[in-house]
Amino acid sequence: MPLVTATQLTKRYPKVTALDALNLELEPGVIGLVGPNGAGKSTLIKILLGLLEPTSGSATLLGFDVARQGPELRQFVGYMPEHDCLPLDISATEFVVHMAQVSGLPRAAARERAAETLRHVGLFEERYREMRGYSTGMKQRVKLAQALVHDPQLMLLDEPTIGLDPGGREEMLDLVTRVGREFGITIIMSSHLLGEIERVCDHLVQIESGRLVRSAAITALTDRRQLLAIEVDGPAEPLAARLRQLGLSVREDGRVLFVELKDEALYDAIRDAVVDLGLGLVRLEQQRHSLEELFRSPAAEQAVARV
Amino acid sequence: MSEKTAGSIYDLGYRHYTGVRLGRRHAVWALYVHRLRASFGIGRPLSSKMFPVGLAIIAFLPAAVQLGIAAAGAENARVVQPENYYRYVQIVLALFCAAVAPELMGRDQRSGTLALYFSRAIGRWDYASANFAALISAMLAVTVVPQALLFVGNALAASDFFQYARDEWRQPPAAIASGVLLSVMVAAIGLAIASQTPRRAYSTVAILAVFVLGSVIGPTLLNVSGHDVGRYSLLLSPFHVVDGFTLWFFGVSPDAENQLAKADLPGALYATTAVAVAIAALGILLWRYRRIVA
């Protein structure tokens, strides 16, 4: 059963088309939804949750029709919105317990799960305090906790790192990774930052102007472009020439050489070449192209392709 | 916040939830209970309790006075009549509604929590209904409960408690019927108005305006218009509508100086008006929540 299917999914507003006949089929995993602001990421998430009605087309989530089977479906779904969603005059504990009950958990179970979940997201003594005094990072943790408290099969996280400083961003991404990998909960996470998607997700869906640009496993996007970075303590040109003689494609970037990594024999070839030339090997490092690099511009794409 | 050490402490292993999931009905019930508590500021800081609890106490005062008189040993001293009870506390009830309804409707709109409810099993109508039921319940606590206390007070003040209860057996059903209708109508008006805006101040003022201006405009129109049609203008005043159906339920005619006596409308018309107003207001409430962007 696919996790998500979307068929000709369209959402039109009077002035803009947020989703334009989007077709999509995704298997469970940790899925990253990427695109610039206004690309339609939030709209897609809201339609999947039943918060918005599509203008036309249909979608299923976990095998449920999002328009007709909303209440059944949403028992198994957690949602972390992009915007503020916390009542600030109550404590995190009270709020998360309430949200657990509203998700269908009996009172006792709701209390237990709320305590556990808040601990998992890293809120301790402060969970008994009014949320008014929380930092942005703590609020984001509570938002994550309320989406996780009923142990959903799927969590939809809309820009979970928004407003966080670099440290908080890292911690949030670690948490999301843990939820996806260790807790085994399927995640659909949106972000306008490719680096975040790359770090956390194993599948990438790119949307622009309400249209699907690509949907692919992240390893498929990066693996086939693995490079080996070589740095030596002498002139690099003779080494580059030697490697080219061996039929390898080499790109020089200052003192560093980049060689496409096709098989393990390359390591031996480089070692032998370095020894023959009497050079010292400073660095030999496998490099995975970052998604950022792939997406940056067509020129960057070509540069990679030239290697 | 121990940001640095957090990583090591919360690494305790995740357990999946294998217990029951009670679904939509439980979700709506949980929301109802939450809202009823919120109506009186339970589980909220003191500042949230002040108004609803203070007003509730005032709504109990007439009944408390009667109980006090009874306790003082005065016989047959019935100062507070049940059919007049809501008239004594009408402004308190309006203030209670104006304080609580914006709290129930506005908070979720302000804080953005609405999206969390609607992304769960709770539907838009479920949400509106749970809030409506909670406000009705809260209103019953400040209408029917004081009436019950008053009944006990009056009976205690009578020479024979049980004799009084036997003689006045019509009172409790009338008190309950009028209290329920009042609560439903006032709650519906309050929520219909409060749901329109996340701003608490606006909706509080608007709710009070409906009750207070109504009670001014209704009788004024009644008095300036000599026509027969003018009599119906009293139905513009929620307070007079409440008074009208309460007296009708109790089977009592209005005093001569009461505007109701002047309008001389059939009692059932007040009850019908209340029901119609409640249905219309509930319609507005549901319409609002069908369209609201979460």
Interface residues (C-beta under 8 A of the other chain):
Chain A: L49 G50 L51 G70 P71 E72 R74 Q75 V77 Y79 P81 H83 D84 C85 L86 P87 L88 D89 I90 E94 H98 M99 Q101 V102 S103 G104 L105 P106 A109 R113 E116 R119 H120 V121 G122 F124 E126 E130 S135 G137 M138 Q146 H150 D151 G167 G168 E171 D174 R178 E182 F183 G184
Chain B: M1 S2 E3 A6 G7 I9 Y10 L12 Y14 R15 H16 Y17 G19 V20 R21 L22 G23 R24 H26 A27 A30 L31 H34 G43 R44 P45 S48 R107 D108 S111 G112 T113 A115 L116 Y117 F118 S119 R120 A121 I122 G123 A294
